Amino acid sequence: MNTLPEPPYYAVIFTSQRTAVDQGYGGMADRMVALAAEQPGYLGVDSARGADGLGLTVSYWRSNDDIAAWRRNAEHKIARDAGRSDWYQHYTLRVAKVERAYGWAREDGSKDPQS
């Protein structure tokens, strides 16, 4: 995520451990990112997965109502069901309110972004 939205907003933190089964996981993951980006209140996503299959995806939303609407999306439900039946050993989902956010990039120089 390159541009930080203005707080407050919400972060949905999805931590998962993959199984060895692929069966279309990559395509579905890409589709979910594209579909989420079309939803009202969507602000962005950060995601990483290690070689051991442990993954962390954080999606950012303007409100809890926007998160709830995403959860009710029919195509998202199909992906969740496939995740539980095929793709994940386990997962944890957390929702947090972001009240403050800042960033730094090398091209900004050595100045502390909080000063």
Jmol script that loads the backbone (N, CA, C; Angstrom):
load data "model"
ATOM      1  N   MET A   1       0.849  -1.165   0.000  1.00  0.00           N
ATOM      2  CA  MET A   1       0.000   0.000   0.000  1.00  0.00           C
ATOM      3  C   MET A   1       0.896   1.230   0.000  1.00  0.00           C
ATOM      4  N   ASN A   2       0.838   2.033  -1.042  1.00  0.00           N
ATOM      5  CA  ASN A   2       1.734   3.174  -1.164  1.00  0.00           C
ATOM      6  C   ASN A   2       1.198   4.439  -0.511  1.00  0.00           C
ATOM      7  N   THR A   3      -0.072   4.723  -0.659  1.00  0.00           N
ATOM      8  CA  THR A   3      -0.653   5.930  -0.115  1.00  0.00           C
ATOM      9  C   THR A   3      -1.487   5.577   1.101  1.00  0.00           C
ATOM     10  N   LEU A   4      -1.213   6.240   2.206  1.00  0.00           N
ATOM     11  CA  LEU A   4      -1.970   5.970   3.417  1.00  0.00           C
ATOM     12  C   LEU A   4      -3.247   6.788   3.425  1.00  0.00           C
ATOM     13  N   PRO A   5      -4.387   6.134   3.654  1.00  0.00           N
ATOM     14  CA  PRO A   5      -5.621   6.903   3.793  1.00  0.00           C
ATOM     15  C   PRO A   5      -5.597   7.702   5.088  1.00  0.00           C
ATOM     16  N   GLU A   6      -6.406   8.710   5.161  1.00  0.00           N
ATOM     17  CA  GLU A   6      -6.504   9.529   6.362  1.00  0.00           C
ATOM     18  C   GLU A   6      -7.287   8.768   7.438  1.00  0.00           C
ATOM     19  N   PRO A   7      -6.692   8.550   8.624  1.00  0.00           N
ATOM     20  CA  PRO A   7      -7.423   7.881   9.706  1.00  0.00           C
ATOM     21  C   PRO A   7      -8.576   8.770  10.191  1.00  0.00           C
ATOM     22  N   PRO A   8      -9.563   8.176  10.837  1.00  0.00           N
ATOM     23  CA  PRO A   8      -9.643   6.756  11.182  1.00  0.00           C
ATOM     24  C   PRO A   8     -10.179   5.911  10.030  1.00  0.00           C
ATOM     25  N   TYR A   9      -9.770   4.667  10.015  1.00  0.00           N
ATOM     26  CA  TYR A   9     -10.273   3.650   9.096  1.00  0.00           C
ATOM     27  C   TYR A   9     -10.039   2.303   9.762  1.00  0.00           C
ATOM     28  N   TYR A  10     -10.399   1.235   9.097  1.00  0.00           N
ATOM     29  CA  TYR A  10     -10.324  -0.095   9.698  1.00  0.00           C
ATOM     30  C   TYR A  10      -9.387  -0.998   8.906  1.00  0.00           C
ATOM     31  N   ALA A  11      -8.702  -1.863   9.640  1.00  0.00           N
ATOM     32  CA  ALA A  11      -7.825  -2.866   9.042  1.00  0.00           C
ATOM     33  C   ALA A  11      -8.384  -4.249   9.360  1.00  0.00           C
ATOM     34  N   VAL A  12      -8.583  -5.059   8.321  1.00  0.00           N
ATOM     35  CA  VAL A  12      -8.976  -6.454   8.491  1.00  0.00           C
ATOM     36  C   VAL A  12      -7.706  -7.274   8.295  1.00  0.00           C
ATOM     37  N   ILE A  13      -7.254  -7.904   9.353  1.00  0.00           N
ATOM     38  CA  ILE A  13      -5.977  -8.620   9.367  1.00  0.00           C
ATOM     39  C   ILE A  13      -6.268 -10.112   9.282  1.00  0.00           C
ATOM     40  N   PHE A  14      -5.888 -10.709   8.162  1.00  0.00           N
ATOM     41  CA  PHE A  14      -6.156 -12.124   7.890  1.00  0.00           C
ATOM     42  C   PHE A  14      -4.826 -12.868   7.875  1.00  0.00           C
ATOM     43  N   THR A  15      -4.608 -13.711   8.875  1.00  0.00           N
ATOM     44  CA  THR A  15      -3.406 -14.531   8.980  1.00  0.00           C
ATOM     45  C   THR A  15      -3.812 -15.967   8.673  1.00  0.00           C
ATOM     46  N   SER A  16      -3.086 -16.615   7.763  1.00  0.00           N
ATOM     47  CA  SER A  16      -3.483 -17.965   7.352  1.00  0.00           C
ATOM     48  C   SER A  16      -2.281 -18.867   7.133  1.00  0.00           C
ATOM     49  N   GLN A  17      -2.527 -20.147   7.311  1.00  0.00           N
ATOM     50  CA  GLN A  17      -1.539 -21.177   6.992  1.00  0.00           C
ATOM     51  C   GLN A  17      -2.112 -22.012   5.862  1.00  0.00           C
ATOM     52  N   ARG A  18      -1.437 -22.027   4.724  1.00  0.00           N
ATOM     53  CA  ARG A  18      -1.904 -22.769   3.548  1.00  0.00           C
ATOM     54  C   ARG A  18      -1.699 -24.263   3.704  1.00  0.00           C
ATOM     55  N   THR A  19      -2.525 -25.019   2.987  1.00  0.00           N
ATOM     56  CA  THR A  19      -2.314 -26.452   2.795  1.00  0.00           C
ATOM     57  C   THR A  19      -1.431 -26.611   1.554  1.00  0.00           C
ATOM     58  N   ALA A  20      -1.098 -27.843   1.209  1.00  0.00           N
ATOM     59  CA  ALA A  20      -0.319 -28.113  -0.001  1.00  0.00           C
ATOM     60  C   ALA A  20      -1.201 -28.093  -1.251  1.00  0.00           C
ATOM     61  N   VAL A  21      -2.518 -28.046  -1.065  1.00  0.00           N
ATOM     62  CA  VAL A  21      -3.469 -28.072  -2.176  1.00  0.00           C
ATOM     63  C   VAL A  21      -3.513 -26.712  -2.852  1.00  0.00           C
ATOM     64  N   ASP A  22      -3.383 -26.690  -4.183  1.00  0.00           N
ATOM     65  CA  ASP A  22      -3.482 -25.418  -4.903  1.00  0.00           C
ATOM     66  C   ASP A  22      -4.884 -25.240  -5.456  1.00  0.00           C
ATOM     67  N   GLN A  23      -5.315 -26.105  -6.352  1.00  0.00           N
ATOM     68  CA  GLN A  23      -6.653 -26.108  -6.933  1.00  0.00           C
ATOM     69  C   GLN A  23      -7.230 -24.714  -7.169  1.00  0.00           C
ATOM     70  N   GLY A  24      -6.468 -23.861  -7.849  1.00  0.00           N
ATOM     71  CA  GLY A  24      -6.980 -22.549  -8.229  1.00  0.00           C
ATOM     72  C   GLY A  24      -6.824 -21.456  -7.199  1.00  0.00           C
ATOM     73  N   TYR A  25      -6.028 -21.693  -6.159  1.00  0.00           N
ATOM     74  CA  TYR A  25      -5.877 -20.698  -5.094  1.00  0.00           C
ATOM     75  C   TYR A  25      -5.377 -19.355  -5.627  1.00  0.00           C
ATOM     76  N   GLY A  26      -4.324 -19.366  -6.428  1.00  0.00           N
ATOM     77  CA  GLY A  26      -3.740 -18.122  -6.920  1.00  0.00           C
ATOM     78  C   GLY A  26      -4.727 -17.291  -7.705  1.00  0.00           C
ATOM     79  N   GLY A  27      -5.468 -17.930  -8.589  1.00  0.00           N
ATOM     80  CA  GLY A  27      -6.467 -17.216  -9.372  1.00  0.00           C
ATOM     81  C   GLY A  27      -7.570 -16.639  -8.509  1.00  0.00           C
ATOM     82  N   MET A  28      -8.001 -17.414  -7.519  1.00  0.00           N
ATOM     83  CA  MET A  28      -9.059 -16.926  -6.630  1.00  0.00           C
ATOM     84  C   MET A  28      -8.546 -15.779  -5.765  1.00  0.00           C
ATOM     85  N   ALA A  29      -7.323 -15.887  -5.281  1.00  0.00           N
ATOM     86  CA  ALA A  29      -6.757 -14.803  -4.473  1.00  0.00           C
ATOM     87  C   ALA A  29      -6.686 -13.514  -5.291  1.00  0.00           C
ATOM     88  N   ASP A  30      -6.223 -13.616  -6.528  1.00  0.00           N
ATOM     89  CA  ASP A  30      -6.167 -12.440  -7.404  1.00  0.00           C
ATOM     90  C   ASP A  30      -7.561 -11.876  -7.653  1.00  0.00           C
ATOM     91  N   ARG A  31      -8.529 -12.748  -7.855  1.00  0.00           N
ATOM     92  CA  ARG A  31      -9.900 -12.305  -8.092  1.00  0.00           C
ATOM     93  C   ARG A  31     -10.462 -11.582  -6.868  1.00  0.00           C
ATOM     94  N   MET A  32     -10.168 -12.079  -5.667  1.00  0.00           N
ATOM     95  CA  MET A  32     -10.680 -11.446  -4.451  1.00  0.00           C
ATOM     96  C   MET A  32     -10.096 -10.049  -4.266  1.00  0.00           C
ATOM     97  N   VAL A  33      -8.819  -9.881  -4.590  1.00  0.00           N
ATOM     98  CA  VAL A  33      -8.206  -8.547  -4.501  1.00  0.00           C
ATOM     99  C   VAL A  33      -8.894  -7.599  -5.475  1.00  0.00           C
ATOM    100  N   ALA A  34      -9.121  -8.052  -6.705  1.00  0.00           N
ATOM    101  CA  ALA A  34      -9.780  -7.208  -7.713  1.00  0.00           C
ATOM    102  C   ALA A  34     -11.223  -6.913  -7.317  1.00  0.00           C
ATOM    103  N   LEU A  35     -11.931  -7.908  -6.809  1.00  0.00           N
ATOM    104  CA  LEU A  35     -13.322  -7.723  -6.423  1.00  0.00           C
ATOM    105  C   LEU A  35     -13.433  -6.794  -5.213  1.00  0.00           C
ATOM    106  N   ALA A  36     -12.571  -6.977  -4.238  1.00  0.00           N
ATOM    107  CA  ALA A  36     -12.589  -6.099  -3.056  1.00  0.00           C
ATOM    108  C   ALA A  36     -12.380  -4.654  -3.474  1.00  0.00           C
ATOM    109  N   ALA A  37     -11.492  -4.428  -4.434  1.00  0.00           N
ATOM    110  CA  ALA A  37     -11.199  -3.060  -4.886  1.00  0.00           C
ATOM    111  C   ALA A  37     -12.413  -2.378  -5.511  1.00  0.00           C
ATOM    112  N   GLU A  38     -13.406  -3.148  -5.922  1.00  0.00           N
ATOM    113  CA  GLU A  38     -14.627  -2.593  -6.506  1.00  0.00           C
ATOM    114  C   GLU A  38     -15.678  -2.247  -5.454  1.00  0.00           C
ATOM    115  N   GLN A  39     -15.447  -2.644  -4.193  1.00  0.00           N
ATOM    116  CA  GLN A  39     -16.457  -2.491  -3.155  1.00  0.00           C
ATOM    117  C   GLN A  39     -16.419  -1.096  -2.537  1.00  0.00           C
ATOM    118  N   PRO A  40     -17.594  -0.565  -2.170  1.00  0.00           N
ATOM    119  CA  PRO A  40     -17.629   0.721  -1.476  1.00  0.00           C
ATOM    120  C   PRO A  40     -16.826   0.665  -0.182  1.00  0.00           C
ATOM    121  N   GLY A  41     -16.056   1.697   0.075  1.00  0.00           N
ATOM    122  CA  GLY A  41     -15.298   1.794   1.311  1.00  0.00           C
ATOM    123  C   GLY A  41     -13.945   1.120   1.307  1.00  0.00           C
ATOM    124  N   TYR A  42     -13.608   0.409   0.235  1.00  0.00           N
ATOM    125  CA  TYR A  42     -12.301  -0.266   0.145  1.00  0.00           C
ATOM    126  C   TYR A  42     -11.206   0.784  -0.025  1.00  0.00           C
ATOM    127  N   LEU A  43     -10.118   0.646   0.752  1.00  0.00           N
ATOM    128  CA  LEU A  43      -9.029   1.621   0.710  1.00  0.00           C
ATOM    129  C   LEU A  43      -7.705   1.045   0.216  1.00  0.00           C
ATOM    130  N   GLY A  44      -7.541  -0.288   0.263  1.00  0.00           N
ATOM    131  CA  GLY A  44      -6.288  -0.881  -0.198  1.00  0.00           C
ATOM    132  C   GLY A  44      -6.005  -2.193   0.501  1.00  0.00           C
ATOM    133  N   VAL A  45      -4.856  -2.781   0.143  1.00  0.00           N
ATOM    134  CA  VAL A  45      -4.479  -4.078   0.704  1.00  0.00           C
ATOM    135  C   VAL A  45      -2.955  -4.209   0.710  1.00  0.00           C
ATOM    136  N   ASP A  46      -2.452  -4.908   1.713  1.00  0.00           N
ATOM    137  CA  ASP A  46      -1.055  -5.340   1.789  1.00  0.00           C
ATOM    138  C   ASP A  46      -1.086  -6.842   2.030  1.00  0.00           C
ATOM    139  N   SER A  47      -0.178  -7.590   1.371  1.00  0.00           N
ATOM    140  CA  SER A  47      -0.207  -9.034   1.523  1.00  0.00           C
ATOM    141  C   SER A  47       1.189  -9.626   1.344  1.00  0.00           C
ATOM    142  N   ALA A  48       1.468 -10.680   2.107  1.00  0.00           N
ATOM    143  CA  ALA A  48       2.735 -11.399   1.977  1.00  0.00           C
ATOM    144  C   ALA A  48       2.506 -12.848   2.382  1.00  0.00           C
ATOM    145  N   ARG A  49       3.262 -13.757   1.743  1.00  0.00           N
ATOM    146  CA  ARG A  49       3.190 -15.172   2.107  1.00  0.00           C
ATOM    147  C   ARG A  49       4.605 -15.730   2.088  1.00  0.00           C
ATOM    148  N   GLY A  50       4.972 -16.440   3.149  1.00  0.00           N
ATOM    149  CA  GLY A  50       6.288 -17.046   3.253  1.00  0.00           C
ATOM    150  C   GLY A  50       6.347 -18.393   2.550  1.00  0.00           C
ATOM    151  N   ALA A  51       7.561 -18.887   2.352  1.00  0.00           N
ATOM    152  CA  ALA A  51       7.772 -20.185   1.715  1.00  0.00           C
ATOM    153  C   ALA A  51       7.144 -21.319   2.520  1.00  0.00           C
ATOM    154  N   ASP A  52       6.946 -21.096   3.816  1.00  0.00           N
ATOM    155  CA  ASP A  52       6.332 -22.110   4.677  1.00  0.00           C
ATOM    156  C   ASP A  52       4.809 -22.104   4.601  1.00  0.00           C
ATOM    157  N   GLY A  53       4.234 -21.210   3.772  1.00  0.00           N
ATOM    158  CA  GLY A  53       2.792 -21.157   3.597  1.00  0.00           C
ATOM    159  C   GLY A  53       2.068 -20.214   4.531  1.00  0.00           C
ATOM    160  N   LEU A  54       2.782 -19.599   5.475  1.00  0.00           N
ATOM    161  CA  LEU A  54       2.159 -18.646   6.385  1.00  0.00           C
ATOM    162  C   LEU A  54       1.944 -17.327   5.653  1.00  0.00           C
ATOM    163  N   GLY A  55       0.715 -16.832   5.675  1.00  0.00           N
ATOM    164  CA  GLY A  55       0.393 -15.604   4.964  1.00  0.00           C
ATOM    165  C   GLY A  55      -0.253 -14.576   5.858  1.00  0.00           C
ATOM    166  N   LEU A  56      -0.092 -13.323   5.465  1.00  0.00           N
ATOM    167  CA  LEU A  56      -0.695 -12.204   6.164  1.00  0.00           C
ATOM    168  C   LEU A  56      -1.237 -11.245   5.117  1.00  0.00           C
ATOM    169  N   THR A  57      -2.541 -11.001   5.161  1.00  0.00           N
ATOM    170  CA  THR A  57      -3.180 -10.047   4.273  1.00  0.00           C
ATOM    171  C   THR A  57      -3.930  -9.057   5.132  1.00  0.00           C
ATOM    172  N   VAL A  58      -3.677  -7.775   4.893  1.00  0.00           N
ATOM    173  CA  VAL A  58      -4.369  -6.714   5.611  1.00  0.00           C
ATOM    174  C   VAL A  58      -5.110  -5.879   4.583  1.00  0.00           C
ATOM    175  N   SER A  59      -6.432  -5.864   4.691  1.00  0.00           N
ATOM    176  CA  SER A  59      -7.221  -4.995   3.823  1.00  0.00           C
ATOM    177  C   SER A  59      -7.725  -3.830   4.663  1.00  0.00           C
ATOM    178  N   TYR A  60      -7.882  -2.684   4.015  1.00  0.00           N
ATOM    179  CA  TYR A  60      -8.230  -1.446   4.702  1.00  0.00           C
ATOM    180  C   TYR A  60      -9.579  -0.955   4.200  1.00  0.00           C
ATOM    181  N   TRP A  61     -10.425  -0.530   5.144  1.00  0.00           N
ATOM    182  CA  TRP A  61     -11.800  -0.160   4.848  1.00  0.00           C
ATOM    183  C   TRP A  61     -12.177   1.106   5.591  1.00  0.00           C
ATOM    184  N   ARG A  62     -13.063   1.874   5.003  1.00  0.00           N
ATOM    185  CA  ARG A  62     -13.518   3.128   5.595  1.00  0.00           C
ATOM    186  C   ARG A  62     -14.370   2.891   6.843  1.00  0.00           C
ATOM    187  N   SER A  63     -15.215   1.827   6.864  1.00  0.00           N
ATOM    188  CA  SER A  63     -16.122   1.629   7.999  1.00  0.00           C
ATOM    189  C   SER A  63     -16.374   0.146   8.257  1.00  0.00           C
ATOM    190  N   ASN A  64     -16.913  -0.132   9.437  1.00  0.00           N
ATOM    191  CA  ASN A  64     -17.334  -1.495   9.768  1.00  0.00           C
ATOM    192  C   ASN A  64     -18.469  -1.947   8.861  1.00  0.00           C
ATOM    193  N   ASP A  65     -19.350  -1.018   8.466  1.00  0.00           N
ATOM    194  CA  ASP A  65     -20.437  -1.376   7.545  1.00  0.00           C
ATOM    195  C   ASP A  65     -19.884  -1.838   6.199  1.00  0.00           C
ATOM    196  N   ASP A  66     -18.813  -1.193   5.728  1.00  0.00           N
ATOM    197  CA  ASP A  66     -18.185  -1.607   4.464  1.00  0.00           C
ATOM    198  C   ASP A  66     -17.584  -3.007   4.588  1.00  0.00           C
ATOM    199  N   ILE A  67     -16.991  -3.303   5.734  1.00  0.00           N
ATOM    200  CA  ILE A  67     -16.429  -4.636   5.982  1.00  0.00           C
ATOM    201  C   ILE A  67     -17.552  -5.674   5.981  1.00  0.00           C
ATOM    202  N   ALA A  68     -18.647  -5.357   6.641  1.00  0.00           N
ATOM    203  CA  ALA A  68     -19.789  -6.283   6.709  1.00  0.00           C
ATOM    204  C   ALA A  68     -20.365  -6.537   5.313  1.00  0.00           C
ATOM    205  N   ALA A  69     -20.437  -5.486   4.486  1.00  0.00           N
ATOM    206  CA  ALA A  69     -20.953  -5.656   3.120  1.00  0.00           C
ATOM    207  C   ALA A  69     -20.020  -6.564   2.311  1.00  0.00           C
ATOM    208  N   TRP A  70     -18.722  -6.423   2.471  1.00  0.00           N
ATOM    209  CA  TRP A  70     -17.753  -7.280   1.787  1.00  0.00           C
ATOM    210  C   TRP A  70     -17.940  -8.736   2.221  1.00  0.00           C
ATOM    211  N   ARG A  71     -18.164  -8.946   3.501  1.00  0.00           N
ATOM    212  CA  ARG A  71     -18.372 -10.304   3.999  1.00  0.00           C
ATOM    213  C   ARG A  71     -19.622 -10.930   3.378  1.00  0.00           C
ATOM    214  N   ARG A  72     -20.632 -10.136   3.091  1.00  0.00           N
ATOM    215  CA  ARG A  72     -21.877 -10.652   2.503  1.00  0.00           C
ATOM    216  C   ARG A  72     -21.782 -10.872   0.993  1.00  0.00           C
ATOM    217  N   ASN A  73     -20.709 -10.416   0.354  1.00  0.00           N
ATOM    218  CA  ASN A  73     -20.556 -10.573  -1.086  1.00  0.00           C
ATOM    219  C   ASN A  73     -20.572 -12.062  -1.445  1.00  0.00           C
ATOM    220  N   ALA A  74     -21.429 -12.449  -2.389  1.00  0.00           N
ATOM    221  CA  ALA A  74     -21.630 -13.865  -2.735  1.00  0.00           C
ATOM    222  C   ALA A  74     -20.352 -14.528  -3.252  1.00  0.00           C
ATOM    223  N   GLU A  75     -19.602 -13.836  -4.089  1.00  0.00           N
ATOM    224  CA  GLU A  75     -18.371 -14.425  -4.634  1.00  0.00           C
ATOM    225  C   GLU A  75     -17.314 -14.573  -3.544  1.00  0.00           C
ATOM    226  N   HIS A  76     -17.272 -13.624  -2.610  1.00  0.00           N
ATOM    227  CA  HIS A  76     -16.349 -13.704  -1.476  1.00  0.00           C
ATOM    228  C   HIS A  76     -16.717 -14.902  -0.592  1.00  0.00           C
ATOM    229  N   LYS A  77     -18.006 -15.173  -0.427  1.00  0.00           N
ATOM    230  CA  LYS A  77     -18.444 -16.327   0.359  1.00  0.00           C
ATOM    231  C   LYS A  77     -17.955 -17.631  -0.274  1.00  0.00           C
ATOM    232  N   ILE A  78     -18.027 -17.730  -1.586  1.00  0.00           N
ATOM    233  CA  ILE A  78     -17.532 -18.927  -2.295  1.00  0.00           C
ATOM    234  C   ILE A  78     -16.038 -19.119  -2.015  1.00  0.00           C
ATOM    235  N   ALA A  79     -15.270 -18.029  -2.058  1.00  0.00           N
ATOM    236  CA  ALA A  79     -13.833 -18.108  -1.787  1.00  0.00           C
ATOM    237  C   ALA A  79     -13.572 -18.535  -0.339  1.00  0.00           C
ATOM    238  N   ARG A  80     -14.337 -17.994   0.609  1.00  0.00           N
ATOM    239  CA  ARG A  80     -14.163 -18.384   2.019  1.00  0.00           C
ATOM    240  C   ARG A  80     -14.453 -19.871   2.208  1.00  0.00           C
ATOM    241  N   ASP A  81     -15.525 -20.345   1.588  1.00  0.00           N
ATOM    242  CA  ASP A  81     -15.875 -21.765   1.704  1.00  0.00           C
ATOM    243  C   ASP A  81     -14.776 -22.656   1.121  1.00  0.00           C
ATOM    244  N   ALA A  82     -14.223 -22.265  -0.028  1.00  0.00           N
ATOM    245  CA  ALA A  82     -13.130 -23.039  -0.642  1.00  0.00           C
ATOM    246  C   ALA A  82     -11.887 -22.992   0.239  1.00  0.00           C
ATOM    247  N   GLY A  83     -11.641 -21.865   0.869  1.00  0.00           N
ATOM    248  CA  GLY A  83     -10.508 -21.756   1.778  1.00  0.00           C
ATOM    249  C   GLY A  83     -10.604 -22.746   2.924  1.00  0.00           C
ATOM    250  N   ARG A  84     -11.785 -22.841   3.513  1.00  0.00           N
ATOM    251  CA  ARG A  84     -11.964 -23.773   4.632  1.00  0.00           C
ATOM    252  C   ARG A  84     -11.937 -25.230   4.172  1.00  0.00           C
ATOM    253  N   SER A  85     -12.443 -25.509   2.991  1.00  0.00           N
ATOM    254  CA  SER A  85     -12.478 -26.908   2.546  1.00  0.00           C
ATOM    255  C   SER A  85     -11.160 -27.371   1.935  1.00  0.00           C
ATOM    256  N   ASP A  86     -10.395 -26.460   1.305  1.00  0.00           N
ATOM    257  CA  ASP A  86      -9.220 -26.887   0.549  1.00  0.00           C
ATOM    258  C   ASP A  86      -7.908 -26.190   0.899  1.00  0.00           C
ATOM    259  N   TRP A  87      -7.906 -24.872   1.022  1.00  0.00           N
ATOM    260  CA  TRP A  87      -6.663 -24.107   0.952  1.00  0.00           C
ATOM    261  C   TRP A  87      -5.985 -23.793   2.275  1.00  0.00           C
ATOM    262  N   TYR A  88      -6.711 -23.811   3.388  1.00  0.00           N
ATOM    263  CA  TYR A  88      -6.117 -23.376   4.654  1.00  0.00           C
ATOM    264  C   TYR A  88      -6.111 -24.484   5.697  1.00  0.00           C
ATOM    265  N   GLN A  89      -4.982 -24.570   6.412  1.00  0.00           N
ATOM    266  CA  GLN A  89      -4.914 -25.406   7.619  1.00  0.00           C
ATOM    267  C   GLN A  89      -5.680 -24.696   8.732  1.00  0.00           C
ATOM    268  N   HIS A  90      -5.468 -23.390   8.824  1.00  0.00           N
ATOM    269  CA  HIS A  90      -6.153 -22.559   9.810  1.00  0.00           C
ATOM    270  C   HIS A  90      -5.984 -21.100   9.396  1.00  0.00           C
ATOM    271  N   TYR A  91      -6.847 -20.272   9.937  1.00  0.00           N
ATOM    272  CA  TYR A  91      -6.694 -18.836   9.751  1.00  0.00           C
ATOM    273  C   TYR A  91      -7.259 -18.086  10.945  1.00  0.00           C
ATOM    274  N   THR A  92      -6.828 -16.851  11.079  1.00  0.00           N
ATOM    275  CA  THR A  92      -7.318 -15.945  12.111  1.00  0.00           C
ATOM    276  C   THR A  92      -7.638 -14.629  11.438  1.00  0.00           C
ATOM    277  N   LEU A  93      -8.758 -14.041  11.817  1.00  0.00           N
ATOM    278  CA  LEU A  93      -9.148 -12.747  11.275  1.00  0.00           C
ATOM    279  C   LEU A  93      -9.345 -11.785  12.436  1.00  0.00           C
ATOM    280  N   ARG A  94      -8.756 -10.605  12.309  1.00  0.00           N
ATOM    281  CA  ARG A  94      -8.893  -9.563  13.315  1.00  0.00           C
ATOM    282  C   ARG A  94      -9.320  -8.278  12.621  1.00  0.00           C
ATOM    283  N   VAL A  95     -10.143  -7.491  13.271  1.00  0.00           N
ATOM    284  CA  VAL A  95     -10.530  -6.181  12.756  1.00  0.00           C
ATOM    285  C   VAL A  95     -10.064  -5.148  13.767  1.00  0.00           C
ATOM    286  N   ALA A  96      -9.317  -4.165  13.282  1.00  0.00           N
ATOM    287  CA  ALA A  96      -8.773  -3.126  14.152  1.00  0.00           C
ATOM    288  C   ALA A  96      -9.065  -1.745  13.577  1.00  0.00           C
ATOM    289  N   LYS A  97      -9.313  -0.800  14.453  1.00  0.00           N
ATOM    290  CA  LYS A  97      -9.507   0.581  14.033  1.00  0.00           C
ATOM    291  C   LYS A  97      -8.142   1.268  14.006  1.00  0.00           C
ATOM    292  N   VAL A  98      -7.802   1.858  12.876  1.00  0.00           N
ATOM    293  CA  VAL A  98      -6.546   2.588  12.725  1.00  0.00           C
ATOM    294  C   VAL A  98      -6.825   4.046  13.078  1.00  0.00           C
ATOM    295  N   GLU A  99      -6.189   4.497  14.126  1.00  0.00           N
ATOM    296  CA  GLU A  99      -6.396   5.874  14.571  1.00  0.00           C
ATOM    297  C   GLU A  99      -5.251   6.797  14.197  1.00  0.00           C
ATOM    298  N   ARG A 100      -4.105   6.208  13.882  1.00  0.00           N
ATOM    299  CA  ARG A 100      -2.943   6.996  13.480  1.00  0.00           C
ATOM    300  C   ARG A 100      -2.135   6.164  12.509  1.00  0.00           C
ATOM    301  N   ALA A 101      -1.580   6.816  11.489  1.00  0.00           N
ATOM    302  CA  ALA A 101      -0.750   6.111  10.506  1.00  0.00           C
ATOM    303  C   ALA A 101       0.263   7.092   9.923  1.00  0.00           C
ATOM    304  N   TYR A 102       1.450   6.604   9.663  1.00  0.00           N
ATOM    305  CA  TYR A 102       2.452   7.406   8.976  1.00  0.00           C
ATOM    306  C   TYR A 102       3.402   6.475   8.262  1.00  0.00           C
ATOM    307  N   GLY A 103       4.160   7.014   7.334  1.00  0.00           N
ATOM    308  CA  GLY A 103       5.113   6.210   6.576  1.00  0.00           C
ATOM    309  C   GLY A 103       6.401   6.979   6.331  1.00  0.00           C
ATOM    310  N   TRP A 104       7.374   6.284   5.817  1.00  0.00           N
ATOM    311  CA  TRP A 104       8.665   6.852   5.480  1.00  0.00           C
ATOM    312  C   TRP A 104       9.180   6.143   4.248  1.00  0.00           C
ATOM    313  N   ALA A 105       9.897   6.850   3.392  1.00  0.00           N
ATOM    314  CA  ALA A 105      10.556   6.268   2.222  1.00  0.00           C
ATOM    315  C   ALA A 105      11.961   6.860   2.116  1.00  0.00           C
ATOM    316  N   ARG A 106      12.871   6.082   1.596  1.00  0.00           N
ATOM    317  CA  ARG A 106      14.266   6.506   1.489  1.00  0.00           C
ATOM    318  C   ARG A 106      14.396   7.882   0.834  1.00  0.00           C
ATOM    319  N   GLU A 107      13.587   8.122  -0.199  1.00  0.00           N
ATOM    320  CA  GLU A 107      13.686   9.412  -0.883  1.00  0.00           C
ATOM    321  C   GLU A 107      13.236  10.595  -0.001  1.00  0.00           C
ATOM    322  N   ASP A 108      12.642  10.304   1.156  1.00  0.00           N
ATOM    323  CA  ASP A 108      12.251  11.352   2.089  1.00  0.00           C
ATOM    324  C   ASP A 108      13.440  11.876   2.888  1.00  0.00           C
ATOM    325  N   GLY A 109      14.556  11.182   2.817  1.00  0.00           N
ATOM    326  CA  GLY A 109      15.735  11.581   3.608  1.00  0.00           C
ATOM    327  C   GLY A 109      15.641  10.990   5.001  1.00  0.00           C
ATOM    328  N   SER A 110      16.501  11.474   5.894  1.00  0.00           N
ATOM    329  CA  SER A 110      16.599  10.881   7.223  1.00  0.00           C
ATOM    330  C   SER A 110      15.670  11.515   8.249  1.00  0.00           C
ATOM    331  N   LYS A 111      14.885  12.489   7.850  1.00  0.00           N
ATOM    332  CA  LYS A 111      13.988  13.165   8.787  1.00  0.00           C
ATOM    333  C   LYS A 111      12.940  12.192   9.309  1.00  0.00           C
ATOM    334  N   ASP A 112      12.726  12.232  10.620  1.00  0.00           N
ATOM    335  CA  ASP A 112      11.721  11.389  11.261  1.00  0.00           C
ATOM    336  C   ASP A 112      10.335  11.846  10.808  1.00  0.00           C
ATOM    337  N   PRO A 113       9.485  10.938  10.285  1.00  0.00           N
ATOM    338  CA  PRO A 113       8.170  11.344   9.780  1.00  0.00           C
ATOM    339  C   PRO A 113       7.229  11.814  10.893  1.00  0.00           C
ATOM    340  N   GLN A 114       7.573  11.569  12.142  1.00  0.00           N
ATOM    341  CA  GLN A 114       6.723  11.987  13.250  1.00  0.00           C
ATOM    342  C   GLN A 114       7.157  13.311  13.867  1.00  0.00           C
ATOM    343  N   SER A 115       8.216  13.929  13.343  1.00  0.00           N
ATOM    344  CA  SER A 115       8.658  15.206  13.938  1.00  0.00           C
ATOM    345  C   SER A 115       8.088  16.395  13.213  1.00  0.00           C
TER     346      SER A 115
END
end "model"
wireframe off; spacefill off
backbone 0.3
color backbone group
